[in-house]
Amino acid sequence: MEINNELIEIAEALNKNTIANRSRLKEDKIQTDKFIHSLGTNRKKKIC
C-alpha cells in the first residue's frame, strides 16, 4: 500500500503543477520533467 500512496501523492502533485502552469507566463512555467525530478524520482524509475 505504501507504493500506491506514493504514486497517488506524485500524481496529485503533478496535476497541481499542470493546473498552476496554465496561469503562469511561459518563462515561469515549471517543466514536467524538472518537477518530477524535484520529487526525487524520474519518469523511468520502476517503483514496483
N, CA, C and O atoms as a CHARMM CRD file, in Angstrom:
* protein
*
  192
    1    1 MET  N      0.81000  -1.20000   0.00000 PROA 1      0.00000
    2    1 MET  CA     0.00000   0.00000   0.00000 PROA 1      0.00000
    3    1 MET  C      0.84700   1.25500   0.00000 PROA 1      0.00000
    4    1 MET  O      0.40800   2.29700  -0.48600 PROA 1      0.00000
    5    2 GLU  N      2.06100   1.17400   0.54000 PROA 2      0.00000
    6    2 GLU  CA     2.92000   2.35600   0.60700 PROA 2      0.00000
    7    2 GLU  C      3.26400   2.85600  -0.78900 PROA 2      0.00000
    8    2 GLU  O      3.32900   4.06400  -1.02000 PROA 2      0.00000
    9    3 ILE  N      3.48400   1.92700  -1.72600 PROA 3      0.00000
   10    3 ILE  CA     3.80400   2.31800  -3.10000 PROA 3      0.00000
   11    3 ILE  C      2.61300   3.02900  -3.72800 PROA 3      0.00000
   12    3 ILE  O      2.78200   4.03800  -4.41300 PROA 3      0.00000
   13    4 ASN  N      1.42200   2.51600  -3.50100 PROA 4      0.00000
   14    4 ASN  CA     0.22000   3.16200  -4.04000 PROA 4      0.00000
   15    4 ASN  C      0.06000   4.56800  -3.51000 PROA 4      0.00000
   16    4 ASN  O     -0.29000   5.48000  -4.26000 PROA 4      0.00000
   17    5 ASN  N      0.31200   4.75600  -2.22400 PROA 5      0.00000
   18    5 ASN  CA     0.20200   6.09500  -1.63200 PROA 5      0.00000
   19    5 ASN  C      1.22300   7.03600  -2.24500 PROA 5      0.00000
   20    5 ASN  O      0.92000   8.20100  -2.50500 PROA 5      0.00000
   21    6 GLU  N      2.44200   6.53500  -2.48100 PROA 6      0.00000
   22    6 GLU  CA     3.47800   7.36100  -3.09500 PROA 6      0.00000
   23    6 GLU  C      3.07400   7.76300  -4.51200 PROA 6      0.00000
   24    6 GLU  O      3.26000   8.91200  -4.91300 PROA 6      0.00000
   25    7 LEU  N      2.52600   6.82100  -5.26100 PROA 7      0.00000
   26    7 LEU  CA     2.08200   7.12200  -6.62200 PROA 7      0.00000
   27    7 LEU  C      0.94000   8.14000  -6.62200 PROA 7      0.00000
   28    7 LEU  O      0.89800   9.03600  -7.46500 PROA 7      0.00000
   29    8 ILE  N      0.03700   7.99900  -5.69000 PROA 8      0.00000
   30    8 ILE  CA    -1.08200   8.94200  -5.58500 PROA 8      0.00000
   31    8 ILE  C     -0.56800  10.34300  -5.27000 PROA 8      0.00000
   32    8 ILE  O     -1.02000  11.32000  -5.86600 PROA 8      0.00000
   33    9 GLU  N      0.37400  10.44200  -4.33700 PROA 9      0.00000
   34    9 GLU  CA     0.93400  11.74700  -3.98600 PROA 9      0.00000
   35    9 GLU  C      1.64600  12.38600  -5.16900 PROA 9      0.00000
   36    9 GLU  O      1.51500  13.58800  -5.39600 PROA 9      0.00000
   37   10 ILE  N      2.40500  11.58400  -5.92900 PROA 10     0.00000
   38   10 ILE  CA     3.11100  12.10500  -7.11100 PROA 10     0.00000
   39   10 ILE  C      2.10000  12.57400  -8.14700 PROA 10     0.00000
   40   10 ILE  O      2.25800  13.64900  -8.72600 PROA 10     0.00000
   41   11 ALA  N      1.06800  11.78100  -8.38400 PROA 11     0.00000
   42   11 ALA  CA     0.05200  12.14100  -9.38100 PROA 11     0.00000
   43   11 ALA  C     -0.68300  13.42100  -8.99100 PROA 11     0.00000
   44   11 ALA  O     -0.94000  14.27400  -9.84000 PROA 11     0.00000
   45   12 GLU  N     -1.02000  13.55400  -7.71500 PROA 12     0.00000
   46   12 GLU  CA    -1.71700  14.76000  -7.26000 PROA 12     0.00000
   47   12 GLU  C     -0.82900  15.99400  -7.39400 PROA 12     0.00000
   48   12 GLU  O     -1.28900  17.05200  -7.82400 PROA 12     0.00000
   49   13 ALA  N      0.44400  15.85600  -7.02400 PROA 13     0.00000
   50   13 ALA  CA     1.37800  16.98300  -7.14300 PROA 13     0.00000
   51   13 ALA  C      1.57100  17.36500  -8.60800 PROA 13     0.00000
   52   13 ALA  O      1.62800  18.54800  -8.94300 PROA 13     0.00000
   53   14 LEU  N      1.67000  16.37600  -9.46700 PROA 14     0.00000
   54   14 LEU  CA     1.83900  16.63300 -10.89900 PROA 14     0.00000
   55   14 LEU  C      0.61800  17.34000 -11.46900 PROA 14     0.00000
   56   14 LEU  O      0.75500  18.26400 -12.27000 PROA 14     0.00000
   57   15 ASN  N     -0.56300  16.91700 -11.06800 PROA 15     0.00000
   58   15 ASN  CA    -1.79400  17.57000 -11.52300 PROA 15     0.00000
   59   15 ASN  C     -1.85900  19.02000 -11.05900 PROA 15     0.00000
   60   15 ASN  O     -2.24900  19.90100 -11.82500 PROA 15     0.00000
   61   16 LYS  N     -1.48000  19.27000  -9.80700 PROA 16     0.00000
   62   16 LYS  CA    -1.47600  20.64200  -9.28900 PROA 16     0.00000
   63   16 LYS  C     -0.49800  21.51300 -10.06500 PROA 16     0.00000
   64   16 LYS  O     -0.79600  22.66600 -10.37300 PROA 16     0.00000
   65   17 ASN  N      0.67800  20.95700 -10.38200 PROA 17     0.00000
   66   17 ASN  CA     1.66600  21.71200 -11.15100 PROA 17     0.00000
   67   17 ASN  C      1.14200  22.01800 -12.55000 PROA 17     0.00000
   68   17 ASN  O      1.32300  23.12600 -13.05500 PROA 17     0.00000
   69   18 THR  N      0.49900  21.04900 -13.17000 PROA 18     0.00000
   70   18 THR  CA    -0.03900  21.24000 -14.52300 PROA 18     0.00000
   71   18 THR  C     -1.09100  22.34300 -14.52000 PROA 18     0.00000
   72   18 THR  O     -1.09900  23.20000 -15.40400 PROA 18     0.00000
   73   19 ILE  N     -1.96800  22.32200 -13.54000 PROA 19     0.00000
   74   19 ILE  CA    -3.01100  23.35100 -13.44100 PROA 19     0.00000
   75   19 ILE  C     -2.38600  24.72100 -13.17500 PROA 19     0.00000
   76   19 ILE  O     -2.78900  25.71600 -13.77700 PROA 19     0.00000
   77   20 ALA  N     -1.40500  24.77200 -12.27700 PROA 20     0.00000
   78   20 ALA  CA    -0.74300  26.04400 -11.96300 PROA 20     0.00000
   79   20 ALA  C     -0.00700  26.59200 -13.18300 PROA 20     0.00000
   80   20 ALA  O      0.03800  27.80600 -13.38300 PROA 20     0.00000
   81   21 ASN  N      0.56500  25.71700 -13.99300 PROA 21     0.00000
   82   21 ASN  CA     1.29700  26.15500 -15.18500 PROA 21     0.00000
   83   21 ASN  C      0.39200  26.87800 -16.18000 PROA 21     0.00000
   84   21 ASN  O      0.86500  27.71900 -16.94400 PROA 21     0.00000
   85   22 ARG  N     -0.88000  26.56600 -16.17900 PROA 22     0.00000
   86   22 ARG  CA    -1.81100  27.20400 -17.11500 PROA 22     0.00000
   87   22 ARG  C     -1.89800  28.70700 -16.90500 PROA 22     0.00000
   88   22 ARG  O     -2.14000  29.46100 -17.84700 PROA 22     0.00000
   89   23 SER  N     -1.69900  29.13800 -15.66200 PROA 23     0.00000
   90   23 SER  CA    -1.83000  30.56700 -15.37600 PROA 23     0.00000
   91   23 SER  C     -0.47300  31.27600 -15.27700 PROA 23     0.00000
   92   23 SER  O     -0.42100  32.47600 -15.01200 PROA 23     0.00000
   93   24 ARG  N      0.61000  30.54700 -15.48700 PROA 24     0.00000
   94   24 ARG  CA     1.94600  31.14500 -15.42300 PROA 24     0.00000
   95   24 ARG  C      2.39700  31.60800 -16.79600 PROA 24     0.00000
   96   24 ARG  O      1.96000  31.08600 -17.82100 PROA 24     0.00000
   97   25 LEU  N      3.28100  32.60000 -16.79800 PROA 25     0.00000
   98   25 LEU  CA     3.91400  33.01600 -18.03500 PROA 25     0.00000
   99   25 LEU  C      4.84300  31.90500 -18.51300 PROA 25     0.00000
  100   25 LEU  O      5.29700  31.08200 -17.71900 PROA 25     0.00000
  101   26 LYS  N      5.11900  31.88700 -19.79400 PROA 26     0.00000
  102   26 LYS  CA     5.92000  30.81300 -20.36700 PROA 26     0.00000
  103   26 LYS  C      7.25600  30.63900 -19.63800 PROA 26     0.00000
  104   26 LYS  O      7.66800  29.51200 -19.36000 PROA 26     0.00000
  105   27 GLU  N      7.92300  31.73300 -19.33400 PROA 27     0.00000
  106   27 GLU  CA     9.23500  31.64000 -18.68500 PROA 27     0.00000
  107   27 GLU  C      9.13300  31.23300 -17.21300 PROA 27     0.00000
  108   27 GLU  O     10.13700  30.85600 -16.60800 PROA 27     0.00000
  109   28 ASP  N      7.93600  31.30600 -16.63500 PROA 28     0.00000
  110   28 ASP  CA     7.75000  30.93700 -15.23000 PROA 28     0.00000
  111   28 ASP  C      7.22800  29.51300 -15.04200 PROA 28     0.00000
  112   28 ASP  O      7.15900  29.01900 -13.91600 PROA 28     0.00000
  113   29 LYS  N      6.86500  28.85900 -16.13000 PROA 29     0.00000
  114   29 LYS  CA     6.32200  27.50600 -16.03100 PROA 29     0.00000
  115   29 LYS  C      7.39800  26.53500 -15.56200 PROA 29     0.00000
  116   29 LYS  O      8.57100  26.66900 -15.91100 PROA 29     0.00000
  117   30 ILE  N      6.98100  25.56100 -14.77100 PROA 30     0.00000
  118   30 ILE  CA     7.88300  24.51500 -14.31000 PROA 30     0.00000
  119   30 ILE  C      7.69200  23.31800 -15.23500 PROA 30     0.00000
  120   30 ILE  O      6.60300  22.74900 -15.30600 PROA 30     0.00000
  121   31 GLN  N      8.75100  22.94200 -15.94200 PROA 31     0.00000
  122   31 GLN  CA     8.66600  21.81600 -16.86200 PROA 31     0.00000
  123   31 GLN  C      8.36500  20.53600 -16.08700 PROA 31     0.00000
  124   31 GLN  O      8.83900  20.34400 -14.96700 PROA 31     0.00000
  125   32 THR  N      7.57900  19.67600 -16.69800 PROA 32     0.00000
  126   32 THR  CA     7.15300  18.44300 -16.04300 PROA 32     0.00000
  127   32 THR  C      8.33400  17.59500 -15.60000 PROA 32     0.00000
  128   32 THR  O      8.34600  17.10200 -14.47300 PROA 32     0.00000
  129   33 ASP  N      9.32900  17.41500 -16.46500 PROA 33     0.00000
  130   33 ASP  CA    10.48400  16.59700 -16.09800 PROA 33     0.00000
  131   33 ASP  C     11.23400  17.17500 -14.90100 PROA 33     0.00000
  132   33 ASP  O     11.65100  16.43400 -14.01100 PROA 33     0.00000
  133   34 LYS  N     11.40500  18.48100 -14.87800 PROA 34     0.00000
  134   34 LYS  CA    12.08400  19.11800 -13.74200 PROA 34     0.00000
  135   34 LYS  C     11.24600  18.98100 -12.47800 PROA 34     0.00000
  136   34 LYS  O     11.79000  18.77600 -11.39300 PROA 34     0.00000
  137   35 PHE  N      9.93900  19.09200 -12.60900 PROA 35     0.00000
  138   35 PHE  CA     9.06100  18.96200 -11.44700 PROA 35     0.00000
  139   35 PHE  C      9.12800  17.54000 -10.89400 PROA 35     0.00000
  140   35 PHE  O      9.23400  17.34800  -9.68200 PROA 35     0.00000
  141   36 ILE  N      9.06700  16.54400 -11.77800 PROA 36     0.00000
  142   36 ILE  CA     9.14900  15.14500 -11.34000 PROA 36     0.00000
  143   36 ILE  C     10.48700  14.88800 -10.65300 PROA 36     0.00000
  144   36 ILE  O     10.54600  14.20500  -9.63100 PROA 36     0.00000
  145   37 HSD  N     11.55400  15.43800 -11.21600 PROA 37     0.00000
  146   37 HSD  CA    12.87800  15.27800 -10.61200 PROA 37     0.00000
  147   37 HSD  C     12.92000  15.91000  -9.22200 PROA 37     0.00000
  148   37 HSD  O     13.57700  15.38400  -8.32300 PROA 37     0.00000
  149   38 SER  N     12.22800  17.02800  -9.04100 PROA 38     0.00000
  150   38 SER  CA    12.21600  17.69000  -7.73000 PROA 38     0.00000
  151   38 SER  C     11.51100  16.83800  -6.67900 PROA 38     0.00000
  152   38 SER  O     11.71100  17.04400  -5.48200 PROA 38     0.00000
  153   39 LEU  N     10.69200  15.88800  -7.11100 PROA 39     0.00000
  154   39 LEU  CA    10.01700  14.98300  -6.19100 PROA 39     0.00000
  155   39 LEU  C     10.90000  13.79400  -5.82000 PROA 39     0.00000
  156   39 LEU  O     10.49900  12.93900  -5.03000 PROA 39     0.00000
  157   40 GLY  N     12.10300  13.74300  -6.39200 PROA 40     0.00000
  158   40 GLY  CA    13.04200  12.67300  -6.06500 PROA 40     0.00000
  159   40 GLY  C     12.85800  11.42100  -6.90300 PROA 40     0.00000
  160   40 GLY  O     13.26500  10.33400  -6.49400 PROA 40     0.00000
  161   41 THR  N     12.25900  11.56000  -8.05100 PROA 41     0.00000
  162   41 THR  CA    12.05300  10.41800  -8.93500 PROA 41     0.00000
  163   41 THR  C     12.23100  10.88100 -10.37300 PROA 41     0.00000
  164   41 THR  O     12.53900  12.04800 -10.61600 PROA 41     0.00000
  165   42 ASN  N     12.04100   9.98000 -11.32100 PROA 42     0.00000
  166   42 ASN  CA    12.06300  10.33900 -12.72500 PROA 42     0.00000
  167   42 ASN  C     11.03500   9.49100 -13.46200 PROA 42     0.00000
  168   42 ASN  O     10.44600   8.57700 -12.88400 PROA 42     0.00000
  169   43 ARG  N     10.82600   9.78900 -14.71400 PROA 43     0.00000
  170   43 ARG  CA     9.78600   9.08700 -15.47400 PROA 43     0.00000
  171   43 ARG  C     10.07200   7.60400 -15.63700 PROA 43     0.00000
  172   43 ARG  O      9.14300   6.80800 -15.77600 PROA 43     0.00000
  173   44 LYS  N     11.33400   7.22200 -15.62300 PROA 44     0.00000
  174   44 LYS  CA    11.69000   5.83800 -15.93400 PROA 44     0.00000
  175   44 LYS  C     11.96800   4.99100 -14.69200 PROA 44     0.00000
  176   44 LYS  O     12.32400   3.81900 -14.81800 PROA 44     0.00000
  177   45 LYS  N     11.81300   5.55300 -13.51400 PROA 45     0.00000
  178   45 LYS  CA    12.07900   4.81400 -12.28300 PROA 45     0.00000
  179   45 LYS  C     10.99900   3.75000 -12.07900 PROA 45     0.00000
  180   45 LYS  O      9.80500   4.04500 -12.12700 PROA 45     0.00000
  181   46 LYS  N     11.43400   2.51800 -11.85100 PROA 46     0.00000
  182   46 LYS  CA    10.49000   1.44800 -11.56800 PROA 46     0.00000
  183   46 LYS  C     10.20000   1.45200 -10.08900 PROA 46     0.00000
  184   46 LYS  O     11.11600   1.36800  -9.27100 PROA 46     0.00000
  185   47 ILE  N      8.94400   1.54900  -9.74100 PROA 47     0.00000
  186   47 ILE  CA     8.54200   1.59600  -8.34500 PROA 47     0.00000
  187   47 ILE  C      8.15600   0.20600  -7.85000 PROA 47     0.00000
  188   47 ILE  O      8.36100  -0.11600  -6.68000 PROA 47     0.00000
  189   48 CYS  N      7.60900  -0.60300  -8.72100 PROA 48     0.00000
  190   48 CYS  CA     7.14400  -1.94400  -8.32200 PROA 48     0.00000
  191   48 CYS  C      8.29700  -2.92100  -8.27100 PROA 48     0.00000
  192   48 CYS  O      8.09800  -4.09400  -7.95600 PROA 48     0.00000
